[in-house]
Amino acid sequence: MSHPTACSKSWTDVNINFKRGKMGHCCKAELHPFPDEYTKDFFTNSELIQKRRQDTLNGIQHPDCQTCWADVNNGITPFKDLMNEWHNFDQPIDKPHIEYIEVELDNTCDLSCLYCNVDQSSKIAQEEGIIVPDMTRQKDIDIYKEWLKDTVNNSPRNITLAFMGGEPTASKLFYELIEYIVTLDASKLTLQVTTNCNTKDFLFNKFLDAIDKVGSVEINISNESFKEDSKLIRYGLDWDRFEKNVRAYALHKKVTFISFDTTMNILALPTYSKYIQWIYDTMSEYNKPFSISGDMVVIPNELDIAILPASFKTYIDQAIQIVNENQLPNCISKDKILSFMESGIDRVSSNYKEDYKNIVRQFLEPKQKYKNTDKLMRLIEPLGAIQ
């Protein structure tokens, strides 16, 4: 039976944000506050998620998933269609099927990326003089640990535990949780860490020491543009350190897989294919399995590739050509790489704004007092101006 509104993530995913005091199911879905009083069952079987599961099985577009429904209404491939892993939904609404647990720790980060915000970057908060409330409660951490222990030790399937930030390698809570995680059944657990790969040596070595204590480790490397442009878009990035850290992960025996997570945005497109080529050139030197995935910037909408003219599709076409020509045996899920990039092609010009240059310019100009945004204006010039 077809269920066009249902998505496996309602059963398989748990997404926790300690700093905001919220949790949900799927990184694109609405998160809900932790109740004042609750038990560990709340993490996987609350009334909220049971209703969402039932609604989507009944063909209802549940309000938790507005990001996907907005894309559907605009004729854009939704995240649901890229990530849903089930064709048949025979799992009862009160029987979770946990495979992926995502934890956002805090906003500690050494970068202030142009498309990021104060909730995800302490550096941006510092630049803008904003104090970000921290809703982290020890009781939530304690209940989470209790739930995690039961879930991992009693699971019949492998579970991926993904850490995000901020920058996890800079978070004190990250290392506290790692010390707890190593006491669990590591044979069923894959640790996944999303990092900007800009980690300075003393923290980088601390992180490597930590992952030596766990089983399988996957590294998700966040970047999407090349060298000087990347340093301007991801302000604070040291490209040489970034490249050195990537190579260290590729050599580390506990790292079993590297995913290059590219975030498509207006400013990154002109050197996006150069970055993709760099990935293939770099990983050709190692036997480490890797792939390329990503996401689209939707907020801030001034950097959403949807507002660009159709001519900008050429930049993604160049990346697709590189993927098609690649023959590296350690590159996996080529079809998914192409599917993601093709969804970028679909997005470009889907909400075209004739004054897109002025929209981007007005977004960048106020940030000049923190960053060298004047140097980025060339990236929105007519196609072919970027060399």
C-alpha positions as a Markdown table, in Angstrom:
| # | Residue | x | y | z |
|---|---|---|---|---|
| 1 | Met | 0.0 | 0.0 | 0.0 |
| 2 | Ser | 1.3 | 3.4 | -1.0 |
| 3 | His | 1.7 | 6.1 | 1.7 |
| 4 | Pro | 2.8 | 9.3 | -0.1 |
| 5 | Thr | 2.9 | 11.4 | 3.1 |
| 6 | Ala | 4.7 | 8.8 | 5.3 |
| 7 | Cys | 8.4 | 8.8 | 6.0 |
| 8 | Ser | 10.5 | 6.2 | 7.7 |
| 9 | Lys | 12.2 | 8.9 | 9.8 |
| 10 | Ser | 9.1 | 9.1 | 12.0 |
| 11 | Trp | 10.0 | 5.6 | 13.2 |
| 12 | Thr | 13.7 | 5.5 | 12.8 |
| 13 | Asp | 15.0 | 8.9 | 14.0 |
| 14 | Val | 15.3 | 10.7 | 17.3 |
| 15 | Asn | 16.7 | 14.2 | 17.2 |
| 16 | Ile | 17.7 | 15.9 | 20.5 |
| 17 | Asn | 18.7 | 19.5 | 21.0 |
| 18 | Phe | 19.8 | 19.9 | 24.6 |
| 19 | Lys | 20.6 | 23.6 | 24.4 |
| 20 | Arg | 17.1 | 24.4 | 23.1 |
| 21 | Gly | 15.5 | 21.9 | 25.5 |
| 22 | Lys | 13.7 | 20.2 | 22.6 |
| 23 | Met | 13.5 | 16.9 | 20.7 |
| 24 | Gly | 11.7 | 15.5 | 17.7 |
| 25 | His | 12.0 | 13.0 | 14.9 |
| 26 | Cys | 13.9 | 14.1 | 11.7 |
| 27 | Cys | 16.3 | 17.0 | 11.4 |
| 28 | Lys | 13.8 | 18.9 | 9.2 |
| 29 | Ala | 10.8 | 18.4 | 11.4 |
| 30 | Glu | 9.5 | 20.6 | 14.2 |
| 31 | Leu | 11.1 | 19.9 | 17.6 |
| 32 | His | 9.0 | 19.9 | 20.8 |
| 33 | Pro | 10.0 | 21.0 | 24.3 |
| 34 | Phe | 10.9 | 18.4 | 26.9 |
| 35 | Pro | 8.0 | 18.2 | 29.4 |
| 36 | Asp | 8.6 | 19.1 | 33.0 |
| 37 | Glu | 8.0 | 15.5 | 33.9 |
| 38 | Tyr | 8.5 | 12.5 | 31.6 |
| 39 | Thr | 10.0 | 9.1 | 31.3 |
| 40 | Lys | 12.5 | 7.6 | 28.9 |
| 41 | Asp | 9.6 | 6.4 | 26.7 |
| 42 | Phe | 9.1 | 10.0 | 25.6 |
| 43 | Phe | 12.1 | 9.8 | 23.4 |
| 44 | Thr | 10.6 | 7.2 | 21.1 |
| 45 | Asn | 6.9 | 6.8 | 21.8 |
| 46 | Ser | 5.3 | 10.1 | 22.9 |
| 47 | Glu | 1.7 | 10.9 | 22.0 |
| 48 | Leu | 3.1 | 13.5 | 19.6 |
| 49 | Ile | 5.1 | 11.1 | 17.4 |
| 50 | Gln | 2.4 | 8.4 | 17.5 |
| 51 | Lys | -0.1 | 10.9 | 16.1 |
| 52 | Arg | 2.3 | 12.0 | 13.4 |
| 53 | Arg | 2.9 | 8.4 | 12.4 |
| 54 | Gln | -0.8 | 7.7 | 12.2 |
| 55 | Asp | -1.6 | 11.0 | 10.3 |
| 56 | Thr | 1.0 | 10.4 | 7.7 |
| 57 | Leu | -0.2 | 6.8 | 7.2 |
| 58 | Asn | -3.7 | 8.3 | 6.6 |
| 59 | Gly | -2.4 | 10.7 | 3.9 |
| 60 | Ile | -2.3 | 13.8 | 6.1 |
| 61 | Gln | 0.5 | 16.3 | 5.8 |
| 62 | His | 1.4 | 16.6 | 9.5 |
| 63 | Pro | 2.4 | 20.1 | 10.6 |
| 64 | Asp | 5.7 | 18.8 | 12.1 |
| 65 | Cys | 6.9 | 18.3 | 8.5 |
| 66 | Gln | 6.2 | 21.7 | 6.9 |
| 67 | Thr | 9.6 | 22.0 | 5.4 |
| 68 | Cys | 8.9 | 19.0 | 3.2 |
| 69 | Trp | 5.3 | 20.0 | 2.3 |
| 70 | Ala | 6.5 | 23.5 | 1.3 |
| 71 | Asp | 9.0 | 21.9 | -1.1 |
| 72 | Val | 6.3 | 19.6 | -2.5 |
| 73 | Asn | 4.0 | 22.5 | -3.1 |
| 74 | Asn | 6.8 | 24.4 | -4.9 |
| 75 | Gly | 7.6 | 21.4 | -7.1 |
| 76 | Ile | 10.9 | 20.8 | -5.4 |
| 77 | Thr | 12.2 | 17.4 | -4.3 |
| 78 | Pro | 11.5 | 17.3 | -0.6 |
| 79 | Phe | 14.0 | 16.0 | 2.0 |
| 80 | Lys | 11.5 | 13.1 | 2.6 |
| 81 | Asp | 11.9 | 11.8 | -0.9 |
| 82 | Leu | 15.7 | 11.8 | -0.6 |
| 83 | Met | 15.9 | 10.2 | 2.8 |
| 84 | Asn | 12.9 | 7.9 | 3.2 |
| 85 | Glu | 14.1 | 4.3 | 3.3 |
| 86 | Trp | 10.8 | 2.4 | 3.4 |
| 87 | His | 8.4 | 1.4 | 0.6 |
| 88 | Asn | 6.1 | -0.5 | 2.9 |
| 89 | Phe | 4.9 | 0.9 | 6.2 |
| 90 | Asp | 3.9 | -2.2 | 8.2 |
| 91 | Gln | 5.4 | -0.9 | 11.5 |
| 92 | Pro | 2.7 | -0.2 | 14.1 |
| 93 | Ile | 2.6 | 3.4 | 15.3 |
| 94 | Asp | 3.6 | 2.4 | 18.9 |
| 95 | Lys | 6.6 | 0.4 | 17.7 |
| 96 | Pro | 9.7 | 2.5 | 17.0 |
| 97 | His | 12.4 | 1.2 | 14.8 |
| 98 | Ile | 15.4 | 3.3 | 16.0 |
| 99 | Glu | 18.3 | 3.4 | 13.7 |
| 100 | Tyr | 19.5 | 7.0 | 13.9 |
| 101 | Ile | 19.9 | 9.3 | 17.0 |
| 102 | Glu | 21.1 | 12.8 | 16.4 |
| 103 | Val | 22.3 | 15.0 | 19.3 |
| 104 | Glu | 22.8 | 18.7 | 19.0 |
| 105 | Leu | 24.9 | 19.7 | 22.0 |
| 106 | Asp | 25.4 | 23.4 | 22.1 |
| 107 | Asn | 26.5 | 26.3 | 19.9 |
| 108 | Thr | 30.2 | 26.2 | 20.7 |
| 109 | Cys | 31.9 | 26.8 | 17.4 |
| 110 | Asp | 35.1 | 28.4 | 16.1 |
| 111 | Leu | 33.5 | 29.4 | 12.7 |
| 112 | Ser | 30.9 | 32.0 | 11.8 |
| 113 | Cys | 29.6 | 30.7 | 8.5 |
| 114 | Leu | 27.5 | 33.2 | 6.5 |
| 115 | Tyr | 24.5 | 30.9 | 6.3 |
| 116 | Cys | 24.6 | 30.0 | 10.0 |
| 117 | Asn | 23.1 | 31.7 | 13.1 |
| 118 | Val | 23.6 | 32.4 | 16.8 |
| 119 | Asp | 21.9 | 29.1 | 17.8 |
| 120 | Gln | 24.6 | 27.1 | 16.0 |
| 121 | Ser | 27.7 | 29.3 | 16.4 |
| 122 | Ser | 29.0 | 30.9 | 19.5 |
| 123 | Lys | 31.3 | 33.0 | 17.3 |
| 124 | Ile | 28.3 | 34.6 | 15.5 |
| 125 | Ala | 26.7 | 35.2 | 18.9 |
| 126 | Gln | 29.9 | 36.9 | 20.0 |
| 127 | Glu | 30.1 | 39.0 | 16.8 |
| 128 | Glu | 26.5 | 40.2 | 17.1 |
| 129 | Gly | 26.6 | 40.6 | 20.9 |
| 130 | Ile | 23.8 | 38.2 | 21.5 |
| 131 | Ile | 23.4 | 36.0 | 24.6 |
| 132 | Val | 21.9 | 32.8 | 23.5 |
| 133 | Pro | 19.8 | 31.1 | 26.3 |
| 134 | Asp | 21.0 | 27.7 | 27.3 |
| 135 | Met | 18.0 | 25.4 | 28.1 |
| 136 | Thr | 20.2 | 22.4 | 28.9 |
| 137 | Arg | 19.0 | 20.5 | 32.0 |
| 138 | Gln | 20.9 | 17.8 | 33.8 |
| 139 | Lys | 17.6 | 15.8 | 34.2 |
| 140 | Asp | 17.2 | 15.7 | 30.4 |
| 141 | Ile | 20.8 | 14.4 | 30.0 |
| 142 | Asp | 20.2 | 11.8 | 32.7 |
| 143 | Ile | 17.0 | 10.5 | 31.2 |
| 144 | Tyr | 18.6 | 10.5 | 27.8 |
| 145 | Lys | 21.5 | 8.4 | 29.1 |
| 146 | Glu | 19.0 | 5.9 | 30.6 |
| 147 | Trp | 17.0 | 5.7 | 27.4 |
| 148 | Leu | 20.2 | 5.4 | 25.3 |
| 149 | Lys | 21.5 | 2.5 | 27.4 |
| 150 | Asp | 18.3 | 0.5 | 27.0 |
| 151 | Thr | 18.0 | 1.4 | 23.3 |
| 152 | Val | 21.6 | 0.5 | 22.3 |
| 153 | Asn | 22.0 | -2.6 | 24.5 |
| 154 | Asn | 18.6 | -4.1 | 23.6 |
| 155 | Ser | 18.4 | -3.2 | 19.9 |
| 156 | Pro | 18.3 | -6.0 | 17.4 |
| 157 | Arg | 19.8 | -3.6 | 14.8 |
| 158 | Asn | 22.7 | -1.3 | 14.4 |
| 159 | Ile | 22.3 | 2.3 | 15.6 |
| 160 | Thr | 24.0 | 5.4 | 14.4 |
| 161 | Leu | 24.6 | 8.0 | 17.1 |
| 162 | Ala | 25.3 | 11.3 | 15.4 |
| 163 | Phe | 26.7 | 14.4 | 17.2 |
| 164 | Met | 26.3 | 17.9 | 15.8 |
| 165 | Gly | 26.9 | 21.4 | 17.2 |
| 166 | Gly | 28.1 | 24.0 | 16.9 |
| 167 | Glu | 31.3 | 22.1 | 16.6 |
| 168 | Pro | 31.2 | 18.9 | 18.7 |
| 169 | Thr | 34.9 | 18.6 | 19.0 |
| 170 | Ala | 34.9 | 21.9 | 21.0 |
| 171 | Ser | 32.0 | 20.9 | 23.3 |
| 172 | Lys | 32.5 | 19.8 | 26.9 |
| 173 | Leu | 29.3 | 17.9 | 26.9 |
| 174 | Phe | 30.5 | 15.9 | 23.9 |
| 175 | Tyr | 33.4 | 14.4 | 25.8 |
| 176 | Glu | 31.1 | 13.8 | 28.8 |
| 177 | Leu | 28.8 | 11.7 | 26.7 |
| 178 | Ile | 31.6 | 9.9 | 25.0 |
| 179 | Glu | 32.8 | 8.7 | 28.3 |
| 180 | Tyr | 29.3 | 7.3 | 28.9 |
| 181 | Ile | 28.9 | 5.8 | 25.5 |
| 182 | Val | 32.0 | 3.6 | 25.8 |
| 183 | Thr | 30.2 | 1.7 | 28.5 |
| 184 | Leu | 27.5 | 0.6 | 26.1 |
| 185 | Asp | 27.4 | -2.3 | 23.7 |
| 186 | Ala | 29.8 | -0.8 | 21.1 |
| 187 | Ser | 29.2 | -3.7 | 18.6 |
| 188 | Lys | 25.8 | -2.2 | 17.7 |
| 189 | Leu | 26.8 | 1.4 | 17.7 |
| 190 | Thr | 28.3 | 3.6 | 15.1 |
| 191 | Leu | 29.5 | 7.0 | 16.3 |
| 192 | Gln | 29.0 | 9.7 | 13.7 |
| 193 | Val | 30.4 | 13.2 | 14.2 |
| 194 | Thr | 29.7 | 16.2 | 12.0 |
| 195 | Thr | 32.7 | 18.5 | 12.1 |
| 196 | Asn | 33.9 | 21.6 | 10.3 |
| 197 | Cys | 37.3 | 20.0 | 10.3 |
| 198 | Asn | 38.9 | 23.2 | 11.5 |
| 199 | Thr | 39.7 | 21.7 | 14.9 |
| 200 | Lys | 43.0 | 23.0 | 16.4 |
| 201 | Asp | 45.7 | 20.5 | 17.3 |
| 202 | Phe | 45.1 | 20.2 | 21.0 |
| 203 | Leu | 41.4 | 19.6 | 20.6 |
| 204 | Phe | 41.9 | 17.4 | 17.5 |
| 205 | Asn | 44.2 | 15.1 | 19.5 |
| 206 | Lys | 41.7 | 15.0 | 22.3 |
| 207 | Phe | 39.1 | 14.0 | 19.9 |
| 208 | Leu | 41.2 | 11.3 | 18.4 |
| 209 | Asp | 42.0 | 9.9 | 21.9 |
| 210 | Ala | 38.2 | 9.8 | 22.5 |
| 211 | Ile | 37.3 | 7.9 | 19.4 |
| 212 | Asp | 40.0 | 5.4 | 20.1 |
| 213 | Lys | 37.7 | 4.2 | 22.9 |
| 214 | Val | 34.7 | 3.5 | 20.7 |
| 215 | Gly | 34.0 | 1.0 | 17.9 |
| 216 | Ser | 33.1 | 2.3 | 14.4 |
| 217 | Val | 33.4 | 6.0 | 13.7 |
| 218 | Glu | 32.0 | 7.9 | 10.8 |
| 219 | Ile | 33.1 | 11.5 | 10.1 |
| 220 | Asn | 30.8 | 14.0 | 8.4 |
| 221 | Ile | 32.9 | 16.8 | 7.0 |
| 222 | Ser | 31.0 | 20.1 | 6.6 |
| 223 | Asn | 32.2 | 22.3 | 3.7 |
| 224 | Glu | 30.9 | 23.2 | 0.2 |
| 225 | Ser | 33.4 | 25.6 | -1.5 |
| 226 | Phe | 37.0 | 25.8 | -2.3 |
| 227 | Lys | 40.0 | 27.4 | -0.7 |
| 228 | Glu | 39.9 | 31.2 | -0.5 |
| 229 | Asp | 36.1 | 31.3 | -1.2 |
| 230 | Ser | 35.6 | 28.7 | 1.5 |
| 231 | Lys | 37.5 | 30.8 | 4.0 |
| 232 | Leu | 35.3 | 33.8 | 3.2 |
| 233 | Ile | 32.0 | 31.9 | 3.4 |
| 234 | Arg | 33.0 | 29.8 | 6.5 |
| 235 | Tyr | 34.7 | 32.7 | 8.3 |
| 236 | Gly | 37.5 | 31.6 | 10.5 |
| 237 | Leu | 38.4 | 28.5 | 8.5 |
| 238 | Asp | 42.1 | 27.7 | 8.1 |
| 239 | Trp | 42.1 | 25.7 | 4.8 |
| 240 | Asp | 45.6 | 24.2 | 5.4 |
| 241 | Arg | 44.4 | 22.9 | 8.8 |
| 242 | Phe | 41.1 | 21.7 | 7.2 |
| 243 | Glu | 43.0 | 19.7 | 4.6 |
| 244 | Lys | 45.5 | 18.3 | 7.2 |
| 245 | Asn | 42.6 | 17.1 | 9.4 |
| 246 | Val | 40.7 | 15.5 | 6.5 |
| 247 | Arg | 43.8 | 13.5 | 5.7 |
| 248 | Ala | 44.3 | 12.5 | 9.4 |
| 249 | Tyr | 40.7 | 11.2 | 9.4 |
| 250 | Ala | 41.3 | 9.3 | 6.2 |
| 251 | Leu | 44.3 | 7.6 | 7.8 |
| 252 | His | 42.7 | 6.8 | 11.2 |
| 253 | Lys | 42.0 | 3.1 | 11.7 |
| 254 | Lys | 38.8 | 3.7 | 13.8 |
| 255 | Val | 37.3 | 6.0 | 11.1 |
| 256 | Thr | 35.4 | 3.6 | 8.8 |
| 257 | Phe | 33.7 | 6.1 | 6.6 |
| 258 | Ile | 33.9 | 9.8 | 5.6 |
| 259 | Ser | 30.9 | 11.7 | 4.3 |
| 260 | Phe | 31.5 | 15.1 | 2.7 |
| 261 | Asp | 28.4 | 17.1 | 3.6 |
| 262 | Thr | 28.0 | 20.0 | 1.3 |
| 263 | Thr | 25.5 | 22.7 | 2.0 |
| 264 | Met | 24.4 | 24.3 | -1.3 |
| 265 | Asn | 24.1 | 28.0 | -1.1 |
| 266 | Ile | 24.3 | 30.9 | -3.5 |
| 267 | Leu | 27.9 | 31.9 | -2.6 |
| 268 | Ala | 29.3 | 28.4 | -2.7 |
| 269 | Leu | 28.0 | 27.4 | -6.2 |
| 270 | Pro | 30.8 | 29.1 | -8.3 |
| 271 | Thr | 33.5 | 26.9 | -6.7 |
| 272 | Tyr | 31.3 | 23.9 | -5.7 |
| 273 | Ser | 32.6 | 21.8 | -8.6 |
| 274 | Lys | 36.2 | 22.7 | -7.6 |
| 275 | Tyr | 35.6 | 21.4 | -4.1 |
| 276 | Ile | 34.0 | 18.2 | -5.5 |
| 277 | Gln | 37.1 | 17.7 | -7.6 |
| 278 | Trp | 39.3 | 18.3 | -4.6 |
| 279 | Ile | 37.4 | 15.6 | -2.7 |
| 280 | Tyr | 38.0 | 13.0 | -5.4 |
| 281 | Asp | 41.6 | 14.0 | -5.8 |
| 282 | Thr | 42.3 | 13.8 | -2.1 |
| 283 | Met | 40.4 | 10.5 | -1.4 |
| 284 | Ser | 42.1 | 8.8 | -4.4 |
| 285 | Glu | 45.2 | 8.7 | -2.1 |
| 286 | Tyr | 43.4 | 6.5 | 0.5 |
| 287 | Asn | 41.4 | 3.3 | 0.7 |
| 288 | Lys | 38.9 | 4.9 | 3.1 |
| 289 | Pro | 35.2 | 4.6 | 1.9 |
| 290 | Phe | 33.6 | 7.9 | 1.3 |
| 291 | Ser | 30.6 | 9.6 | -0.2 |
| 292 | Ile | 29.2 | 13.0 | -0.8 |
| 293 | Ser | 25.8 | 14.2 | 0.5 |
| 294 | Gly | 24.4 | 17.5 | 1.6 |
| 295 | Asp | 21.5 | 19.9 | 2.2 |
| 296 | Met | 20.1 | 23.1 | 0.8 |
| 297 | Val | 20.3 | 26.5 | 2.6 |
| 298 | Val | 16.6 | 27.6 | 3.0 |
| 299 | Ile | 17.2 | 30.0 | 5.9 |
| 300 | Pro | 18.5 | 32.7 | 5.4 |
| 301 | Asn | 16.4 | 32.8 | 2.2 |
| 302 | Glu | 18.8 | 35.4 | 0.8 |
| 303 | Leu | 21.3 | 32.6 | 0.2 |
| 304 | Asp | 18.8 | 30.0 | -1.1 |
| 305 | Ile | 19.8 | 28.9 | -4.6 |
| 306 | Ala | 16.1 | 28.9 | -5.5 |
| 307 | Ile | 16.3 | 32.7 | -6.1 |
| 308 | Leu | 19.1 | 32.4 | -8.7 |
| 309 | Pro | 18.6 | 32.5 | -12.5 |
| 310 | Ala | 18.6 | 29.2 | -14.3 |
| 311 | Ser | 22.1 | 29.9 | -15.7 |
| 312 | Phe | 23.6 | 29.0 | -12.3 |
| 313 | Lys | 22.5 | 25.4 | -12.9 |
| 314 | Thr | 25.7 | 25.1 | -14.9 |
| 315 | Tyr | 27.8 | 25.1 | -11.7 |
| 316 | Ile | 26.0 | 22.0 | -10.4 |
| 317 | Asp | 26.2 | 20.4 | -13.9 |
| 318 | Gln | 29.9 | 20.7 | -13.7 |
| 319 | Ala | 29.9 | 18.8 | -10.3 |
| 320 | Ile | 27.6 | 16.2 | -11.8 |
| 321 | Gln | 30.0 | 15.6 | -14.6 |
| 322 | Ile | 32.9 | 15.1 | -12.2 |
| 323 | Val | 30.8 | 12.5 | -10.3 |
| 324 | Asn | 29.8 | 10.7 | -13.5 |
| 325 | Glu | 33.4 | 10.5 | -14.6 |
| 326 | Asn | 34.7 | 9.3 | -11.2 |
| 327 | Gln | 35.8 | 5.7 | -11.1 |
| 328 | Leu | 37.2 | 5.5 | -7.5 |
| 329 | Pro | 36.4 | 2.2 | -5.9 |
| 330 | Asn | 36.2 | 3.7 | -2.5 |
| 331 | Cys | 33.4 | 6.2 | -3.5 |
| 332 | Ile | 30.1 | 4.7 | -2.5 |
| 333 | Ser | 26.4 | 5.5 | -3.1 |
| 334 | Lys | 27.1 | 7.2 | -6.4 |
| 335 | Asp | 23.4 | 7.2 | -7.2 |
| 336 | Lys | 22.6 | 9.1 | -4.0 |
| 337 | Ile | 25.3 | 11.6 | -4.8 |
| 338 | Leu | 23.8 | 12.3 | -8.2 |
| 339 | Ser | 20.3 | 12.4 | -6.7 |
| 340 | Phe | 21.3 | 15.1 | -4.2 |
| 341 | Met | 23.0 | 17.2 | -6.9 |
| 342 | Glu | 20.1 | 16.8 | -9.3 |
| 343 | Ser | 17.8 | 18.1 | -6.5 |
| 344 | Gly | 20.0 | 21.2 | -6.5 |
| 345 | Ile | 19.5 | 21.6 | -10.2 |
| 346 | Asp | 15.7 | 21.4 | -9.6 |
| 347 | Arg | 16.0 | 24.0 | -6.8 |
| 348 | Val | 17.9 | 26.7 | -8.8 |
| 349 | Ser | 15.5 | 29.2 | -10.2 |
| 350 | Ser | 12.4 | 27.5 | -8.6 |
| 351 | Asn | 11.8 | 30.8 | -6.8 |
| 352 | Tyr | 13.6 | 33.2 | -9.1 |
| 353 | Lys | 14.0 | 36.8 | -8.0 |
| 354 | Glu | 15.0 | 39.3 | -10.7 |
| 355 | Asp | 16.8 | 41.4 | -8.1 |
| 356 | Tyr | 18.7 | 38.5 | -6.6 |
| 357 | Lys | 22.0 | 40.4 | -6.7 |
| 358 | Asn | 20.5 | 43.2 | -4.6 |
| 359 | Ile | 19.0 | 40.7 | -2.2 |
| 360 | Val | 22.4 | 39.1 | -1.6 |
| 361 | Arg | 24.1 | 42.4 | -1.5 |
| 362 | Gln | 21.8 | 43.7 | 1.2 |
| 363 | Phe | 22.3 | 40.5 | 3.2 |
| 364 | Leu | 26.1 | 40.8 | 3.0 |
| 365 | Glu | 26.7 | 44.5 | 3.6 |
| 366 | Pro | 25.8 | 44.6 | 7.3 |
| 367 | Lys | 28.2 | 41.7 | 8.0 |
| 368 | Gln | 31.1 | 43.6 | 6.6 |
| 369 | Lys | 31.9 | 44.9 | 10.1 |
| 370 | Tyr | 32.6 | 41.3 | 11.1 |
| 371 | Lys | 33.8 | 39.6 | 7.9 |
| 372 | Asn | 35.2 | 40.5 | 4.5 |
| 373 | Thr | 31.9 | 40.1 | 2.8 |
| 374 | Asp | 32.8 | 42.8 | 0.2 |
| 375 | Lys | 35.1 | 40.2 | -1.4 |
| 376 | Leu | 32.2 | 37.9 | -1.9 |
| 377 | Met | 30.1 | 40.1 | -4.2 |
| 378 | Arg | 32.0 | 38.8 | -7.2 |
| 379 | Leu | 30.3 | 35.4 | -6.7 |
| 380 | Ile | 26.9 | 36.7 | -7.8 |
| 381 | Glu | 28.2 | 38.3 | -10.9 |
| 382 | Pro | 27.1 | 37.0 | -14.3 |
| 383 | Leu | 28.0 | 33.4 | -15.1 |
| 384 | Gly | 31.5 | 33.0 | -16.4 |
| 385 | Ala | 33.0 | 35.9 | -14.3 |
| 386 | Ile | 34.4 | 33.5 | -11.7 |
| 387 | Gln | 37.7 | 31.9 | -12.7 |
